[in-house]
Amino acid sequence: MSDPRSLVAELARRGVEADDSALTRALYSSDASIYRVLPAAVARPRHRDQLEAVLEVAAAAGTSVTMRGSGTSIAGNAVGEGIVVDTRRLDRVLEIDPDARTARVEPGIVHAVLQRAAAPYGLRYGPDPSTHTRCTIGGMVGNNACGSRALGYGRSADTVVAADVVWGDRTASAAEVEARLASVVAEELGHVRTSFGQFTRQVSGYSLEHLLPERLSVPKFFAGSEGTLGLLREVTVSLVPEEERSLLVLGYPSMVEAADAVPFLLGAVAGEARMVACEGLDARIVDLVRARGGSVPDLPQGSGWLFVEMAGPERLPALAALETSAGALDSFVVGSPTQAAALWRIREDGAGLAARSLSRPAYSGWEDAAVPPARLGAWLRDFDELLREHRLDGVPYGHFGDGCVHVRIDFDFSGGPAAFREFLVACAERLREHGGSLSGEHGDGRARSELLPLMYDETSLRLFAAVKHAADPAGLLNPGVLVEPRPLDADLRPARPVTPVGSVLALAHDGGSLGAAVHRCTGVGKCVAPSPAGVMCPSYVATGDEKDSTRGRARVLQEALTGALPGGVEDPAVHEALDLCLSCKGCSSDCPTGVDMATYKSEVLQQTYAGKRRPRSHYLLGRLPRWARLGAPVARVNNAALRVGPLASLAKAAAGVDQRRSLPTFATKRLRRLAATSTIEQVRGRAGGVDVWVWADSFTDHFRTAPGLAAIEFLEASGLRVRVIGDRACCALPWITTGQLDAAQRIVGKAVTALAPYVDSGVPVLGLEPSCVAALRSDAAELVDDPTAARVGAGVLTFAELVTRLGLPLPDLSGVAVVAQPHCHHSSVLGWAADRTLLERAGATVTAVPGCCGLAGNWGVEKGHYETSVAIAESHLLPAVRTAREVDPQTVVLADGMSCALQLDDLAGVQALHLAELLASRLEG
């Protein structure tokens, strides 16, 4: 292989952006599979013509080329040791032809983006994998992806109309290569007709049936070739009309019994109704969603469910007929689109959720085997038996109507990969008895290519080798996949030893191991969706750079903790990857596997700087509550000084603050001084006691007192006796986010001790700043080894939670339009549902802004973060506020978090209100 630096230089000479840094190689060392291969370099072409240049450079250097879309491949077919090509910048919709119902697109276009482009024409792209928010069409074609609705709309191969391919053999024309491919099959027509295309999910190997003369379509054949034959420059795919669909949920005692019902269901549909989807879902996945506080609509009785979706004018009568004849324990037709969407969302997160639904981590590897649907129940029984024989467990789910079963299995790699190999071989041998396919939609990749001889005979394997040679005679494209495969137990990421790293944080869900924690990331890539529905991952939304995604950061940390990065957690690559992490905690709730990068970042910063000199911002911004407390007696003087330009500039420079940022002003009268303040000992001695305690966190006490005063006003107007807690109690959030965990441990410990008597008194305790309340709920238990921490965290309520719990009357907000920016920690740790419900119950029209404001405490004001901070604000928040106020200038902008309010003031001149301020301002009289 050529020196990586010369590869990068030659690619750059041809105009192709490429990188061989330790950081980038770590980012692309794995996809969503369990395989890890460090590439020599990563190329990021911006024009499809550059793909040919990549191939020419690789050929001259004698190195391999591996195509990669969004890296959501589960079989290890998007990793390689040569040049990995990230196609996500080749993301244009070139043409939509509504008359022909086709779309011509570049390979890096994301599925969901194509759907939005087709929607105005009443069209959609049929296949819809669970990763549809981020998977690329090129990746789908490469693996012949299918998704939940392939039963109604077909596989990717079924949609391919035309494909512009740069074949591996650059010396031959496209016509010559296509003629060679057809001639390979022409020699074995009878064999191909009887061995390939036997059922819809037979996608293992090459789909030679598409090279038969009676159905010849080289573009369809190319689908599922896993990047081993050519590089896709653009593809034309068919679209289908968007149509109304209805969902029936059937409950069965187990997944096996649900599988038994599938053949009947498939044969029972007739007339003008079409079954679009028939999906299986295991109770253990649903239980995990509930355990993590997720929203789960009511489900029929049972431990295994089938989601049966119908389209067509007679769909509802057809579903009613199925409901009475399907032999289910319980069932219902879903009446609400919102409820249906929530159920489909659980199914879409199945891969990530299944990885954490057992007593130990579960992995892909044997992931998407398929059988003819009539054999599904029998296959699942045999599969369960194999799991028991090998002392393994797995959670099956998937496309039951197509006979395709997804599963994550709790392989134990501590003793090496031998047990993994033994199980996969046993499964392949048993699957053969059912006439099944090793892969039903993800391709064979590194996980199953070695097993192809157990599925296909020697003639088929010889044809595969001939096809590979016809298109890629030098074997440059994705070597080790399909033909001349790599051993299935080579390059296994979970089998790599993890360097033990002690932690200050408990990391209770991962046995105290930072290594185990960062390996939560399976790579399914929900964090790399270009338009996410939740908070995760705001910096990736702004930059589109893999290093700024939760997955990218996890991959770099995995490399650091397996010794691949020489500096370990102190390696510069680690800190470059973590630099734009806002510690928003969005991943802690949005990531299906529960990655909490904010926590990992805090621990990494602690490990890096313990006993060493820190960045200036850590000493000042990272200890802001302390300086605010010490400066409180001279707050007016400080504010006046900061209004003097040169002094403000000097202060910003000293604190590591970007000069374009405004500095917050100190409260001249603190909340604990403005309001009636008592200690619990004082109040216990008074008649009548207290109805609500208010915790004056550092930010509400020293900077933004108005929400606290408004909350007291509103509560007292409801006839409640309110007192502000006199004891000083800081959640230590700035210390936590800057990784000053030894100090944070002491500060939070004191806060827990101070607040515990108030929480234990049975009187509700109110917290005003959501990030501080969230720190008590999540970080306190990580830092304080005392069950009191969890009790205090659960006992301090947000304003909406308090008002809801007490059932207080609300002012009339009818006709009031509200645009709300939930603080990231509010969304991810506390949940914003109570706030929305309260506002809507009061009559307001509510628009909740997705994503992050972009300030995130000290992060957004630090030097080097300004551009990204503004870009994050422009991704959701600022456009939402501008649009709302253009429609209605009286629109109320809500931002309970101080960071969100400061960002709005700083970038848009908008004075945002806290929920307490809004309700108090509407009190009568």
N, C-alpha and C positions, 0 to 999 in steps of 0.2 A: 504494500500500500504506500502511496505517496505521502510525503510529509504534509500534515494538515495545514501548516502555514502556507505551503505552496498551493494547496487546493484553494484556500481562501483568496490568495492573491490572484490566481488565475480566474476564479469566478468573478472577483471584483473587476478584473481587466475586461471581462465580457459584460459588465454592468449588473451582475447578480450580487445582491447583498448576501453576505455569508459571514459566519462567526465560528471560531474554534476555541473560544474562551472556556475556562473551567466552568463558569456559571452556565453558559448556554449548553454545553455538552451535558451537564448534570440535568438541566431542565428537560432535555429531550432523550434522556437515557431510558425512559419507560413510557408506555402508553397506559391504557386502562387494564392491561394484563398484569400477570405476575412476573413478566420477563424484564430484565434489565440489561441493555447493551449500550455501551458508551459510544456515541458516534464520533467520527473523526472531525466532522464539521456539520453545521446546519445552514442550509440555504433557504432564503426567504424571497423567492421571485415576486416581482410586482407586475410582470406581464407574462402572459402564457407563452410567448415566443422564447422567453428565457429558459423554459424547460429543456429545449433542445440544446442550449448552451451548457446546462448542467450535465446532460448526458454526454456531451462531447468532452467536457473536462474530466468526467469520471472515467470515460473510456481511455483517454490519453494517460490518466494516472493509474489505471488498472484498479479502481476502487468501485465499490457498489453504490447504488442509489436506492433509497427507500422513500416512497411517497407517504405523506402524512397529512391528514385533514386536521380535525380537532383533537386527534389523539385519543379517541374514545374506543379504539379497537380493544377487544377483550382477549383475542387469541395471540397477541404478540406479533401482529403483522405490520406494525407501524414503527418498529425499532430496527436499527441496523448499525453496523460498525463503520460504514463508509459515510456518504453524504445523505443526511436526512433532509428531505425537502418539505418545509412547512408551506402548504398551499393556501393558507387562510387569507393572504392578500390578493389572491386571484379570486375575487369575490363579487364579480359583476353578473347581474342578470342582463344578458346581451339582447334578448328579444323574447317577448311573449306574443304568441300568435293565437288570439282567442278563437279564430275560425277553425284552425287546425287543432286547437287545444294542445299546444306544445309550448315548451319553454326552452330556450337555448341559453346555457349558463356556463360560467367558468367553474372549475372543480372546487374552488374554495368557498363557494356560496353556501351559507348555512341554511339548513332545511327550513327553519322558521322564517328566515328572510324571504326565501322563495315563496312560501305560503302567503306572506303579506303582499308580495308583488302580484301574485295570481288572484288574490281575493277580490279586487275591484272588478274582475271579469267573471265573478261567480265560479271560479275554478280553484282547484287545489292539487298539490302533488299527492298522489295516493299513499305510498308507503310512509309510515310515520313511526320511526323507532322511538324508544323511550327517551333517547338523547336528542330529540328533535330540536330543542332550543339551541344546541351548539354543534351537532354533527353536520358535516359538509356533504353535499351531494356527490362530490368526487369520492369521498370515503365510503358513502353508501353504495355507489356503483362498484367500487373496488372490492367490497365484501359481499355484494349482493344482499344488502340489508333489507329487512322486511318491515318489522314493527307490528303493532297491535292490530292494525286494520288491513294487513296483507290478505286476510281471508276475503275481503271485499274488493280491494284495490290492487292486489298483486305485489310481487317483489320488485326490487329495483330493476332487475333484468327485464321484467315484463314492461317496464316503462321506457326503456332506452330505445330511441328512434334512430339516432345517429351519434357517432362519437369521433372526435378528432384526436387521434392517438399518435404520439411519437413512439414508434416501436423500438424495441431494444436494438434491432439490427438497423443501424443508420445507413448501411450501404445499399439497402434495398428500398424500393418504393413501397408505399402503403399497399398498392394493388398486388405487388409481388408477395408481400408477407401474407396478405389475406388469401391469396391463391395457395400458398404453402399450407396454411392452416386447413383449408378445405380439403386439400389432397391428403392430409394426414388421416382424416376421418373417412375419406372415400375408400381407403383400403380396408376398413372394418365396419362397413355400414350396418350389417346385421348385429354385430356386437354392440355398437353404440345404441342402436334402436332398442335393444333389450336390456341394456345396463344403465342407461342414463335417462333422467327426466321421469323416473318412475313415480315420484310423488312430489308435491310442490316444494317441500323443504329439503330436498336432496341437493344441497349446495356444496358438499365436500368435493374437493378436486376441481377439475375444470369441467364446465357445463358443456360437454361435447355435443349434446343433442342440438345445440344451436348451429352446429356446423354440418348437420345433415342437409342434403340437397333440397329436400322438401320443405325445410324451414330455415334455410341458411340466413343467418344474421350475425355477422362478425361483431357488430356493436353489442348485441345481447350476449354473445359468447364472452366478450371482454369483461362484462360484469361478473364479479366474483373471482377474477383472476389475481386479486390481491397484490396488484402492482408488480407482478413477476414477469409481465410480457411487454408492457409499454407504459408511457406516461400520458395521462389524460390531459389534453389541452382545453377541450370544451366538450360538452355533451348536450344533446337535444333529448328532452324527456317528454313523455305524454302527460297531460293533465286530465283531471276528471272533474265533472261538475260538483260543486259543493252542494250538499243535500242535508236535510234534517234527519237526525238519527235519534233513536230512543234506546234506553238501557234497561235491561232486566238483570237483577242480581239474584243468583241461586245459591243457597247454602247447603253444604253437604257435610257429613261427619268428618271427612278427611279429604286431602287432595287426591288420593287414589280413587275414592268413590266419585269425586267430581270428574275425574278423567274417564271413569266408566260411563258417565252420562253423555260424553261428547259425541260418539257415533250416532246416538239417537237424535241429539239436537241438530246435528248436521243434516240428517235425513228428513227432519220433520218440517223444514221450511219449504213452502211452496207459494205459488201465486205471485202477487206483486210485492212481495217482501223479500229482502236480501239480508242474510246474515253478514255483517261487515266485520265483526270481531267476536271472538269467543276466548276470553282470557282467564287464566287461573291465578288465584291469589291465596297465599297461605296465611293462616291466622297469626303466625309468629311475626310476620312482617307488620301486620296491623297492630299487634301488641306493642311492638317497638315504637311505632309512631305515637301511640297513646302514652307510653312511658316517658317519651321525650317531650310531652306536652303538646303534641301536634293535634290538629283537628281531624277527627275521624267521624264521618257521618254514621248514623245507625246502619248496621248490617244485619242481614237475616241470621237466624240461628245456624251455627255450624262452625267448623274449624277449617274448612276449605270452601272457597267461593268461585263461581264462574260469573264473569261479566259478559253478558250476551248483548251485543249491540246490533240493532236492525235499522235498515233504511228502506225507503219505498213507501208508497201510499198506504199499504196494508200492514205496516210494521206493528202498530199497536195491537190489532187483533191477533197477529202472528205471535207476538210476545205473550199475550194473554193465554193463547193456546199452549205455548211452551210451558208457561208457569204452572198450568194444571197437570201437565203430562210428563214433566222432567224428572219426577221422582226425588225432588229436593226436600230437605227437612223444612225449609222455610224459604220465602222469596218475596220480592216486591219489584215493581217497575218504578224506577227512579223518576219522580215527577219534576224535580227542580234541576235546571241546568247547573246551578251552583253546586248542588250536591253531587251531580254526576262528575263535574270537573274535579271536585275534591277526591272522589274515588279514583278517577283516572290519574290524579297526581300521585297518589300512594303507589299505584301500579307502576308509574313511570320511574319512581325512585326505588323500585324493587331491587336493582343490582346493588346500590349503595346500602340500603337498609338490610338486605339479606346478609351483607358482609359483617353486620354487627348484631345479628339476631340470635346468635348462639352463645354458649358459655365461653368460647374462645373465638378469635377472629376467623372469618371464613373467606375463602379465596375462589377466584375463577380458575380455570384450567380445564375441567370437564364442565363446560358451561352451557351449551345450547344444542345438545343432541336432539335429533328429531326422528320420529317414526311415523309410518302411516297412521292417521288418527284412529283407525280401528284397533290398533295395537297399543294405544296409549296407556290404558289401565294396566295391561299386562306388563308393559315396559316399566311403569312406575313401581309395580310390586317387585319386579326383579331388581330394580335400582335400589329400592329400600333394603332389600336383602343384601345387596353388595355393600351398601354403607354399613350395615350391622356387622357383616363379616370382617370388614376392615376397620372396625371400631371408629367410624366416622359419622358425622351428622351433616345434614344439608337441608336447606329450605327450598323446595321446588315451587316454581311459579312459571308463568309464561304463556305462550301462544298455543293454548290447548286445542283450539279449533284446527290448527295446522299440525298438531302432533309435536310441537317444538317446546322443549322444557328447559327453562333456565334454572340454574341452581348455583349456590355458593356453598362450598364444602370446607369444614374446619380441619384442613390438612395440618399435620404437625411436622414442621420442617426442622425441628430441633435435632433430630437424629440423621439429618441429611435427606436427599430427595428419593431414596429407594422406595419408601412407602407410597410416595406420590406416583412414581412410575408404575408400581405394581397395581395400584387401583385403576389408573387410566387404561392400562392394558386389559385388565379384567372387564372393565366397562365396555371397551371396544369389542371384545370377544362376545360378550352377552348381547350387545346392541346388534351385532351381525345376525343373531338368531331371529331378531324381530324385523330384519330388512331395513334397518335404520341408517341414518346419515350421521356421521361424527359431528358435523356442523349443520345447524338449521338456518343460520343467517350471519354469523360473525366471521365465517371463513375458518380455515384450518390453522393458518399461521404457524407459530412455533409450538403451539400447544398440541396440535393434532396431526400435523403433516406426517410425522413419523409413523402414525397409526394407520395411514391410508392402505397399506398392504393387508390390514385386517378387514377392510371394507371392500376393496376392489381386487380383482384378480390380476395376473401378470399382464394380460393383454391391455387392460385399462391403464396400468401403470406405465407400460411401454408407450401408449398413446400420449399420456401426460408428458413424458420426457420428450417425445417428438414435437409436441406443441410448443413446449418451452424452447427447444432448439430452433424451431421455425421462426419464432418471434424474437428471441434473445439468445443467439448462439454463444455469445461470450459470457452469459450468465451474470450480467452486471446488476440485474434488477431483482431486488429483494431476495438475495440468495438465502438458502436454508428453509424456504417456504415452498410447499407443495412438491417440488422436485429436488432430489438430493437434500433431504430435510436435515435440519439440526436436530440433535437428540432433544426429546421433549423435556428432559430434566436438566438441560444445560441452561445457564444464564438465568436461573430462578432468583428473583429479587428477595422473596421471603427467606430463602435459604442462606442469605449472606449474614454473617455475624454482625451484631449491633454493638457498638462501643458503649459500655456502661457509663452513664453520666449521672452523677447525683443531682438532685433537684431540691430547691427550697420549696417549690410548690408541691402539693400532695399528689397531683395527677392521679387522683383516686381511681378514675375509670380505666387507667392503664397501668395499674400496679406500681405507680410511682416512677415509671420508666419513660423518659422523654423519647427514647428510641421507639418504644411501642406506640407512644402517642402519635408521632409523626408518620408511622406506618399505618395509621388509620386510613390515610389517603389511598384509595384504590385507583384513582385516576379517572373516574367516570366523567369528570369534567363539568359538573353542573356550574362550577365557578367560572367557566370560560364562555358562558352564554353571552353573546353581544348585547342582549337586552334582557337582563335577569328580572324576575318578578319580585325578588326579595332584596336584601341588603348586600349580600355577597356578590361579587367582590368589587368594591367601588373603584379601586385603582386600576383594575383590569379593564373595567368599562371605559375608563378615561384613556388608557394607553394602548390597549389591545396587545400588550406584550406578555408572553407566557410567564416571564419572571414576576409579574405583578399579579398573578392569579394565586389562589389558595393552593391549587395543585402544584404549580411551579415552585412555590416556596417549600411545600412539603417534600417535593422531589429533591431539592437542594439540601434540605435538612437530612433526608434519608441518606444522601451521598456523604454528608459530613459525618453522620453517626455510624456509617459502615466503613469509614476509613478512606473512602475514595477522594475526599478533599483533605489535603494534608493538615490544614489548620483546625480541623474539627469544627465545632460551633463558632470558633473565632476566625474561621477562614473568611477572607474578603468576599468570596462569592456568596456566603451565607448572609452577610450584612448588606450586600447589594440587593439581594432578593428581598430582604426584610425591610429595606429602607422605606418603600412606599406602602407598607402595611399600616393601615390607620388604627389598628387595634379596635376595629368596629365591632368585633365579635359576630358579624353577620354569618360567618361560616359555622359558628357553633350551633346555629339553628337551621341554616339553609343547606349546609352540606349533609347529604344523606348518611355519611359515615361519622358525622359529629366531629370533624376536625375543628380545633379551636386555635387558630393561628395567633390570635392575640395573646393567649396564654403561653404558647410556645415562644413567641417573640420575647415576652417578659423574662422567661427562663433563660433564653439565649443571651439577652442583654445582661442578666445577672451573672451568668457564667463568664461572660466576656470581660466585664468591667469590675468584678468583685476585687477590691483591693488595688484597683488601678485608677488612673486619671480618666474621667468621663468627659463626654462632650459638654460644652458649656450649658446647653439647654437643659441637661439633666439637673444641674445644680440650681438653676433658677426656675425654669418652667416646670421641671419635674418635682420641685418642692414648693410650688406656688402657694398652697394653703399656709405653709409655715411663714413665708415672707408676708403674706396678706395679714396674718395674725399679728406679726411683729410690727407691721407698718400701720395697723389700724388706728392707733392714736394720732397719727399724722396723715390720715388719708387725704384730707383736703390739700395739704402741702404736696403730697405725691401727685395728686391729680393735676394740680397747677403746674408742677414741674414737667409733667408729661405732655402738657399743651405747648411747651416751648420746643420748637422744632429741633434745634441742635441737641437739647437734652433728651428728647424722645429718640432721636437717631442713635445717640450714645447708649441709651438704655436698651434699645433693640439690638444693637451690635453686641453689647455685653451679654444679653440673654440668648443670643443665637436666633433672633427673630428677623424674619424678612422685613426689609425696610418698607415694603409696600403694604404691610399690615398695620392696622390700628391696634392700639393697646387698650385692653378693657380698663374702665375706670373703677376705682375702689368705692365701695359704699361708705358714705360719710357717717351714716348711722346704721349700725348693724342690726340684723333682725332680732338678735337676742336682747338688744337694748331697746328697740322700738316697741316690741310686743311684751305682753305679760309673761315673765319668765319665772320658772320654778324648778326646784329639784324635786325628786319624787318624795324625799323625806318631808319637805315642806308641805307638799300638797296632801300627803296622807294624813296630816294633822288637821286639815281643814274640813269643815262640813261641806258636803256636796261633792267633793272630789273633782275629778277631771273627766271630761267626755272624750277628748282627743288630745294626744300629745303631738307636737310638731317638732321634728328633728331638724335643727338648723345646720344643714351640711355646710361645708366651708364655702362653696360657691354661692349658696343662697344667703349665707350670713355676711359674706365680705364683698360680694359683687352685685348680685341680682336679687335684691331683697323684695322687689315688688310682688313676685309670685307668692312668697310667704305671707305677706300682709294681706294679699287678696284672698288667699285660702282661709286665713283667720276670719276675715270679714264675712266670707260666704258661710263658713261653718257657724259663726256666732249668730248670723241672721237666721239660721235654722234652729236656733235655741240651744246650741251646744256650748259647753264651757271648754275653752281651748287654752292650753298653756304651751309655751315653747320650752323645750328641754334646756335647762341651764347648763348641764354638763357638756364639756367639750368632747366631741366625738367625730373624728375624721375617718373617712373610708379609705384614705391613702391612694386614691385612684391615680394621681400623677406619678407617685412613686412606683405603682404597679406597672403602668404603661411604659415607663422608662427603665424598668428592670432593676429598681432599687429595692429588692425584695426583702433583704434583711431589715431595712428600716420599715418597709410596708408591713412586715409581720408584726413588729412592735406596735405600730400605729393602729393597725386594724384590731389587734388584740385588745388594746385599750378601749377602742370604740365598742367592740363587742361587750366588754365588761361594763362599760358605761350604759349602753342601751338595753342590756338584758333585763334589768329590773322593770323598765318601762314596758317592754314587750310582755314580760311575764305578769304584769299587773292586770292584764286582760283588757286594758284600755287601748284602743287603736292608736298606732304610731304612724304619723304621716311623714313621708319624705317628698320633697319638691323637685329635686334635681334627679332626673331618671338615671343618669350615669352613676350617681352615688348610690341610689337604691339598688341598681344592678350590681354594683361592686359588692354590696353587702350580701346579695343573693347568690352570687357566683364566686367571686374572688375570695371572700372572707373564709369560706370553708376550705379553699385551697391553701390558705396561709395559716389558719388557726386550727390546731389539732384539738378541737373541743366541740362537742355536739351543740354547744350554746351558739356557735357561729351560724349553723344552719337554722336554728330556731330564731335568731335575731333577723337573719336574712329573710325568712318567710314572714316575720312579724311586722316589718316596716312596709307600708303600703304606698302605692302611688295615689295621687289625688283622685283619679277616676276609680281606682279600686276601693278607696275609702268611701267615696260618695255612693258607689253602688252597694257596698256592704251595709252601709247605714240606711240605705233606702231614702236618701234625702230628696226633697222636692227640687225640681229643676226649673230655672227660668225658661220662658218661652223663646226659643231660637228660631221659630218659624220664619222663613224667608231669609235666613242668614246663610250665606255661602261661606264655607270654611275650607281653606287649603291648609292641610296639616303636614308638617314634616316631623314624623316620629323620630326621636333620637335613635341612633343605631342600637344602643344598648337597650332602649325601651322595646324596640321591635324584637331583638334577638334573645334577650334574657327575660324581660318582664312580660312581653306580649302587649300589643296595642289594642286588642279586641275590646277591652273594657272601655277605652276612650272612645272608640268609634261608636259602640253601642249607646253610650251615654249621650254623645252629641246627637245621634240620630233620634234617640228617644226624646230629646229636647226640641226636635223639629228642624235641626240644621241639615243643610245639604253638605255632605262631607266628601272631599277629595283628599285621599291620603297619598302623599308623594312617595313613590318607591325609592329605594336606594338611600344613599348617604348625602349629607349636606356638604361634606368634603373638608370640614374643619377638624373635627375629632380632637378637641382639646389642644394640647401642645403641638400635636403633629402638624396641623395645618398652618401654624404661624411660624414654624421652624424654617430657617433658611434652606433653600433647595427643594421645598415642597409647594411653593406658591402656585406654579403653573398647573401642577396636577390637582391641587386643591380646587382651583377655579374650574378646571375641566370637569371635575366630579360634580361641582355645583351646577354646571351647565348641562350635565347629562340628564338631570331630572328636575331638581329643585327650582332653579331660576326660570326655566321655560314654563314650568307649571304656574309659578306665581305671576309671571308676566301675562300669560294667557288668561288666567282667572281675573286679573285686575283690568285687562282690556275689556272683558265681558261685563264685569261688575266692579267698578272702582271701590265699592264698599266691602269687597271680599275680605274676610278676616283671615290673617295668616297666623297659624298656631305653631309654636315651637317651644315645647316644654324644656328642651335641653338648652343650656346656656351656649354651648358651642354652635348649635343651629341658629340661635337668635343672633349671635355675633356675626356669623357668616352672612346672614341675610342683611344685617345692618351694614356690614363692611362692603359687600359686593353689590347690593341692590338698594341700599338706603331704606329698607323695609323694617319697620318696628314690629316685630312679632310678639304675640301674646302667649302667655302660659295659659293652659286650660283654666286654672283657677282665676286668672285675671279676666278671661272671657265671661265666666259664669258670674263672678262678682260684679262685673260692669253692667250686667243685665238684671240685677236685683231691683225690685220695685221700691220706690221711695228712696 
